[in-house]
Amino acid sequence: MKKVLITGANGQLGASLQLNDYDIIRSDIFALEEQDNFTILDITNEENVKSVLNENKPDIVVHLAAMTNVDGCELNPNQAQAVNVKGTENLLNHFDGKFIFVSSDYVFDGENGPYSEEDEVNPINIYGTTKLKGEESVQGLSYDWVILRTNVVWNIGGNFKASFADWVLEELKNNRNIRIVDDQWNNPTHTEDLGHVINELLKQGANGLYHYGSSEILNRYDFACLIANIYDLDEKLIQPITTKELNQPARRPLKSGLETGKIERDLGITPSVLRNDLEKLAARNL
């Protein structure tokens, strides 16, 4: 049985990632209570990385650990570089097996999305820049790699309630007014769905660059209204605003999202329908 090391295993995606038919070693910079087959791993510490890889000898690394707070990256570019670029290189310098790197639509400028794998990259913030540099490191240092770009990864429930969807649901349940941008367009990706895609990438021995997201491009405001609709909450609490009005430290790509034609053709993976994903979760949470 092949051995898989998952970095960032306690994050939103890592916690949803169930890989069948593999011996799984989960790793993160911190431990939760009672975790089996778990090891502490600080990807910014090359000696720690080397030690963990030597001790566990994985055949595959699924690299999810990243600094994903977009404004945090803008305010702390050195930390973003250390985690998203140097951390990735630390792994690649001491590992020569299959390497799966999860990246982002933020490698694009958001002028003319949705984007295919052939479209020109042009990040407009530090987060996107460091993810692109991470991609370049993967292509330069690994001989057997997959880069999987995704966007607006969300879940409802889980350990940290870290996603946009969690926040929207919590605010609406408490009858609080929220302001949501109506000029950022994406095809949001459910963590469990993305986990199934990663499973398929491994099962089919995929190589190269792939894009994945759900089947519908919509703006954040419409996404929030869809959550309200499915969970039977008051959508009048949601006010549309523009990205400019938020005055955030980092610029955001606006017209973004990812085309999924290549992953459909090459691997037979059909994008999920956002409404269906939400309805399944709502039924599960009742």
Buried (B, 14 or more C-beta within 10 A) or exposed (E): EEBBBBBBBBBBBBBBBEBEEBBBBBBBBEBEEEEEEBBEBBBBBBEBBBBBBEEBEBBBBBBBBBBBBBBBBBEBBEBBBBBBBBBBBBBBBBBEBBBBBBBBBBBBBBEEBBBEBEBEBBBBBBBBBBBBBBBBBBEEBBEEBBBBBBBBBBBBBBEEBBBBBBBBBEBBEEEEEBBBBBBBBBBBBBBBBBBBBBBBBBEEEBBEBBBBBBEBBBBBBBBBBBBBEBBEBEBEBBEBBEBEEEEBEBBBBBBBBBBBEBBBEEBEBEBBEBBEBBEBBBEEEE
